[in-house]
Amino acid sequence: MNTNAYTQKRKIVTKVILGITYMAFLGYLLAKLQWIADWNYSIHELLYIPYSIAFYSLPVLLVLWMYYAIKSKRELKASNKKPRIKKILINSSLTASLFIIGAYFYIQSMTVSTGGLFKVERKVQERNN
């Protein structure tokens, strides 16, 4: 393999992970809006597709990313290249955003919502109420 093959593959997998994560997060946020479900329930359900794709593909992609990260570290040590400050800032901000999205999904997994239909059998009026 050429000198930066694993680094390039790691970058591609990173972009795929970020794209899937951000699309899943956006779809999840839009699907939580009640007016979309009231407007068109099919579209409301379709907004959960990126979330479902991310749920099953992200573990595989993360293992692949770790493999390429280990191999690319060996490439960087062999070529004596040091990461730039700009790359470190970008990577840390992306990692922080992924952590925040993960924390949001974790918190949302603990919420409980209920719904129901009520039938009014009679109305009572007391004075002006």
Buried (B, 14 or more C-beta within 10 A) or exposed (E): EEEBEBBEBBBEBBEBBEEBBBBBBEBBEBBEEEEBBEEEEEEBEEBBEBBEBBEEBBEEBEEBBEBBBEBBEEBBEEEEEEEEEEEEEEEEEBEEBBEEBEEEBEEEEEEEEEEEEEEEEEEEEEEEE
